[in-house]
Amino acid sequence: MSIDLTRDGSVAIITINRPERRNAMDAAHYRALSEAWIEIRDDARIRAAIVTGAGDQAFTAGADIKSFTAAAPPLAELMLTQQGQLLNRGLELWKPVIAAVNGDCLGGGMTLMLATDIRIAAPHARFGVTEVKRGLFPANGGTQRLIRQLPHALAMELLLTGDSVDAALAERWGLINRIVPADTVMSVARNYADRICANAPLAVQAAKELALRSWDVDLPTGLRLEQLMLRLLQTSEDIQEGSLAFSEKRPPRFTGS
């Protein structure tokens, strides 16, 4: 019962390892998950990450409801807005994250997936924010990201009914990138990660940051931010390596500098 973080070359893999509880997470698991995301953010050797769940039944069912509804935390904790940051709650992580959805992706699992960049799913996966069926609502970005990533009527259908949808419908709605055979979910996710890691890491992170920040700025401001970031990257060693590799007809060797 743990949050497992492994590194294979430039790729970090987070496995939510609690299959006996459908990979649901209590407070201790959320703390460990926060620490894993921070390590990925701060380790310059890591260029991309994959998050998945143990077993073949669930990506994660999200919060272990029983552990959180038994007793509310002290009200003072509400003001600790930087405590226990997660990918879907407050943490700024510009390295690409791929969700390998190997089973049900419900509640907090769905809000976690919504904060990832590329999503690969098994055919039997289901997706939903079911919290309203239990007297709650999908926090940690559920009410914020769904409405940005889906058309209004579809987002509100999920938020207000608490119903789940199958992988085929999730793919048609654009919630996930691809459905692949269950036994290939991780290998396909890894293929995406390897292709990303072959690119210039500073450029990849800049592209992700600019794309996500575009949600909060007007177009002229976004275009100006692009211009400034591009000018900054023009001073990098990687842009010189990319140009040289192109002229020499060889794969580039990017260092992130």
C-alpha positions in Angstrom: 0.0 0.0 0.0 2.0 2.9 -1.2 2.8 5.6 -3.8 5.6 4.1 -5.8 8.0 6.4 -7.7 10.5 4.9 -10.1 12.7 6.4 -12.7 13.7 4.7 -16.0 16.1 7.0 -17.9 14.4 10.4 -18.3 11.0 9.0 -17.5 9.5 8.9 -14.0 6.6 6.5 -13.2 4.2 7.0 -10.4 2.1 4.0 -9.5 -0.7 4.4 -7.0 -0.3 1.0 -5.4 -3.4 0.2 -3.3 -5.3 -2.3 -5.5 -7.2 -3.8 -2.6 -9.0 -0.4 -2.2 -9.2 0.2 -5.9 -6.2 2.5 -5.5 -8.2 4.9 -3.4 -6.1 7.3 -1.4 -6.3 8.4 2.2 -4.4 11.4 3.7 -1.1 9.5 4.0 -1.3 8.5 0.3 -2.0 12.0 -0.8 1.0 13.2 1.2 3.2 10.6 -0.5 1.7 11.6 -3.9 2.5 15.2 -3.2 6.1 14.4 -2.4 6.4 12.3 -5.6 5.2 15.2 -7.8 7.6 17.6 -6.1 10.5 15.2 -6.7 9.5 15.0 -10.4 9.3 18.7 -10.6 12.7 19.3 -9.0 14.8 16.5 -10.6 16.4 17.9 -13.7 17.1 14.4 -15.0 13.4 13.7 -15.4 11.8 15.0 -18.6 8.4 13.3 -18.6 6.2 11.4 -16.2 3.6 8.6 -16.3 1.0 8.1 -13.6 -1.0 4.9 -13.3 -2.6 2.6 -10.8 -1.7 -0.9 -9.7 -3.6 -3.9 -11.0 -6.1 -3.8 -13.8 -9.3 -2.7 -12.1 -8.7 0.9 -11.3 -6.5 3.9 -12.2 -7.7 5.3 -8.9 -11.0 5.8 -7.3 -9.6 9.0 -5.8 -10.1 9.9 -2.2 -10.9 7.1 0.3 -14.1 8.8 1.3 -14.4 7.0 4.6 -11.1 8.3 5.8 -12.0 11.9 4.9 -15.5 12.1 6.2 -14.9 10.6 9.6 -13.5 13.8 10.9 -13.0 17.2 9.3 -9.5 18.7 9.6 -8.9 21.8 11.7 -10.3 24.9 10.1 -6.9 26.6 10.2 -5.6 24.1 7.6 -7.9 25.8 5.1 -5.5 28.7 5.0 -2.4 26.6 4.3 -2.9 26.9 0.6 0.6 25.7 -0.3 0.5 22.6 1.9 0.3 19.2 0.2 0.3 20.5 -3.4 -0.7 18.0 -6.0 -0.6 18.0 -9.8 -4.3 18.8 -9.8 -4.1 21.2 -6.9 -1.7 24.1 -7.0 1.6 22.4 -8.1 3.2 24.0 -11.2 4.8 21.1 -13.1 5.8 21.9 -16.6 7.2 18.5 -17.5 4.6 16.6 -19.5 2.6 14.0 -17.6 0.9 11.0 -19.3 -2.0 9.1 -17.6 -2.0 5.4 -18.2 -5.6 4.6 -17.3 -5.7 0.9 -16.6 -9.2 0.8 -15.1 -11.9 2.9 -13.5 -11.0 6.6 -13.2 -13.5 8.0 -10.8 -13.8 10.9 -8.4 -10.4 12.1 -7.4 -8.9 9.8 -10.1 -10.8 11.8 -12.7 -9.6 15.1 -11.3 -6.0 13.8 -11.4 -6.4 12.7 -15.0 -7.8 16.1 -16.0 -4.5 17.6 -14.8 -2.4 15.4 -17.1 -1.4 16.2 -20.6 -1.9 12.9 -22.6 -4.3 10.1 -21.6 -4.1 6.5 -22.7 -6.9 4.2 -21.6 -7.9 0.5 -21.5 -11.2 -0.4 -23.1 -12.8 -1.3 -19.8 -12.0 2.0 -18.1 -14.8 4.2 -16.9 -14.7 7.9 -16.2 -16.8 10.0 -13.8 -16.9 12.5 -11.0 -19.3 10.8 -8.7 -18.9 12.9 -5.6 -22.4 14.5 -5.7 -23.8 11.0 -5.1 -22.1 11.1 -1.7 -22.9 14.6 -0.6 -19.7 16.2 -1.9 -18.5 17.8 -5.1 -15.4 17.1 -7.2 -12.7 19.4 -5.7 -9.0 19.5 -6.6 -9.9 20.9 -10.0 -13.0 18.9 -10.9 -15.3 21.9 -11.2 -12.6 24.0 -12.8 -11.0 21.7 -15.4 -14.0 19.8 -16.7 -15.8 23.0 -17.8 -12.6 24.0 -19.7 -11.9 20.7 -21.3 -15.4 19.7 -22.4 -18.3 21.6 -24.0 -20.5 23.2 -21.3 -23.4 20.7 -21.5 -21.2 17.6 -21.4 -19.2 19.0 -18.4 -22.4 19.8 -16.5 -23.9 16.4 -17.3 -20.9 14.7 -15.5 -20.7 17.2 -12.7 -24.4 17.3 -11.8 -25.5 13.7 -12.4 -22.4 12.0 -11.0 -22.8 9.4 -13.7 -19.8 7.7 -15.3 -19.1 7.1 -19.0 -17.2 4.3 -20.7 -13.9 4.7 -22.5 -15.5 4.8 -26.0 -17.6 7.8 -25.0 -14.7 9.5 -23.2 -12.6 9.2 -26.3 -15.4 10.6 -28.5 -15.8 13.5 -26.1 -12.1 14.2 -26.2 -11.4 13.4 -22.6 -8.7 10.8 -23.6 -6.4 10.5 -26.5 -6.5 6.8 -27.3 -8.0 3.5 -26.3 -5.6 0.6 -26.6 -5.6 -3.0 -25.5 -5.4 -3.3 -21.7 -2.1 -5.1 -21.8 -0.5 -2.3 -23.9 -1.6 0.8 -21.9 1.8 1.2 -20.2 3.8 0.5 -23.3 1.9 3.0 -25.3 2.2 5.6 -22.5 5.9 4.9 -22.4 6.2 5.4 -26.2 4.6 8.8 -25.8 7.0 9.6 -23.0 10.1 8.5 -25.0 9.1 10.6 -28.0 8.6 13.6 -25.7 12.0 13.0 -24.0 13.7 13.0 -27.4 12.7 16.7 -27.8 14.4 19.7 -26.2 13.3 19.7 -22.6 13.3 23.5 -22.1 11.2 23.9 -25.3 8.8 21.2 -24.2 8.3 22.7 -20.8 7.9 26.2 -22.3 5.2 24.9 -24.7 3.3 23.3 -21.8 3.5 26.4 -19.5 2.5 28.8 -22.2 -0.4 26.6 -23.3 -1.8 26.3 -19.7 -1.2 30.0 -18.8 -3.2 30.9 -21.9 -6.4 30.0 -19.9 -5.8 33.0 -17.7 -4.6 35.7 -20.0 -6.0 37.5 -23.1 -4.6 36.8 -26.5 -2.3 39.9 -26.8 -0.7 39.0 -23.4 -0.3 35.4 -24.4 1.4 36.4 -27.7 3.7 38.6 -25.8 4.6 35.8 -23.4 5.4 33.6 -26.3 7.7 36.3 -27.8 9.5 36.7 -24.5 9.9 32.9 -24.0 11.1 32.4 -27.5 13.7 35.1 -27.2 14.9 33.5 -24.0 15.2 30.0 -25.5 17.2 31.5 -28.4 20.1 31.8 -25.9 20.0 28.1 -25.0 22.5 25.5 -26.0 19.7 23.2 -27.1 18.6 25.5 -29.9 22.1 25.5 -31.2 22.3 21.8 -31.0 18.9 21.4 -32.7 20.1 23.5 -35.6 23.5 21.7 -35.9 21.8 18.3 -35.7 19.4 19.3 -38.5 22.2 20.4 -40.8 24.3 17.3 -40.0 21.2 15.0 -40.5 21.5 13.3 -37.1 19.4 13.0 -34.0 19.9 16.0 -31.7 21.5 15.5 -28.2 19.6 17.9 -26.0 20.8 18.6 -22.5 18.2 21.0 -21.2 20.6 23.9 -21.1 
